[in-house]
Each structure stands twice: as C-alpha cells, then as structure tokens.
Amino acid sequence: MLDRADVTESPAGDATEVAQPVRFRGAGFTPATSRHAGWLALAAALAVWQAAGSLALVNPLFLPTPVAIARALYQLAMSGVLWQHVSVSLLRISAGWALGTASGIVVGFAIGLSRIARSIGISFVSALFPIPKIAVLPLLILWLGIGEAPKVATIALGVFFSTTISVYSGVDAVPRNLIRMAQSFDVPFATIVRRVIWPGALPSILAGFRITASVALMLVVSAEMIGADAGIGTFVLQAGNLMQTDQLMAGIVILSVFGLAIGKCISLLEARLLHWR
C-alpha cells in the first residue's frame, strides 16, 4: 500500500506514483579496482611458492624459494655488488631512453605534420623498425668502439623507432575539426601545434613511453650480456653460468622492480598531464 507521500493526484483524481531518480549510468569505462586485491594475490602466490620449496616439491636449484631469493638480495645489497650493477644499468637506460625519446618526438612530429617528412620518414621507419636492435650492436662496437657508447646507442635506437611511431600516430589521431577551427580563426601554426596537436597527441605519446621504457630495459640487459663487465644483464649472465640460481632470480626481481617503478612514474605523469580527461 502506498503512503500519501509517494502518490500525487492527477487532474482526473487518479493516484499515480512519484517518479524516482534514476542511477547515473554515464561513468564511462572506469572499472572499480581494489587497492589490496593485487597485494593479496601476490602474497598468496609467494606463500604457495615457498611452501612448494619447503616441502621439497621443487628442486631449489631449478627454482629457489622466495626466502632464498630475499637472502641473496640482502647479501648482495650489503656487499655493495648490487648497487654497482644497478647504478651502471640505470645510467645506460637513462642516457639511451632520453636520447631516443627526444629524437623520436622530433621525427614523429615532423612525419605527422609535414608531407615531405611523412613520405620519406615512414619508408625508413617501416624498413628499419622490424630489425632487432641488439643485432646491430657488433656493428655499433665497430663504429663507436668498446665502451658505453654502443650500448647507449643500441638502447636509443630501440626507443627511437617506437617513440616515432607512437608520436606520429598520436598526431594523426587528433580530430581534424579542431585544427580547421583553429585555422579558421587565423591561429599561428606554432600555436596550433602547442595548444591543439600536442595535447591531442599526448595520450598516445605517454602510452608509447610505457612501451619504450620496457624496450630500453630489455635492450640494456641484452647489451650487457653481450659486451659489458658490469650491469644487471652481466650479473644475471654470470649467476646463470655459475648455476647460482638464487642470485639469478634476485637479478630478475631487480628487473621487475625497475619495470614497476617505471610504470608508476609514467602513471603519475599521466595523472599530472592528462587531468583534463
């Protein structure tokens, strides 16, 4: 039976139900996430892993337990060996990623904005991008000598092509109506690039940063395994050759932490630069 507060009298004297507000359904594609679900799942996986090792279900030579890996990490950190390898790899990644990103942004915008650059640049990018960049490391050593230069150049090459593709793809994705509107108001070309094209292409560019950061991490490990006396790649290779699987897994954990840290930094950058979305 309806309360008097829930009914209204129509002109004909009939009782009708008051319209109730409808829940908002336009939240977009923003699925709710749990802050603790990921950590709980990770803790459960580590617990199962540790239990399998403690019960001798898995040979520790093939797969060390998390406790053994943590012990190896602690010993490496206390001895200073870990920081030596990590600092060398970080310097190589930073230099190669910065060089490849800066040049890729310039070339990507040129391809996206200039017909001549597009007709020339896309052909070169399409031809050279599929080549594994680690395959040219011996050639770079011949050109640049033995040292840091060929390793940094290898990372820069891998980052350059991925950045170039993400940048000119982002420029192409900018709605042309916005550009035509700015041109109709006689806005200068440089202002259109800065105020219209750059913000429109920024999501694609930042998404490319996630890819290039992973590319830089993979290339630095590969380059260090081939020709280096220090770095995470060298450390992992040496540990594998000596069958020190706990230290090998410790190096893999460091690489995973690198990836998580880079992803977090890019997420913070996206939140800062893409707050308008």
Beta strands, then each sheet from edge to edge (+ up, - down):
strand 1: 7-9
strand 2: 15-17
sheet 1: 1+ 2-
end
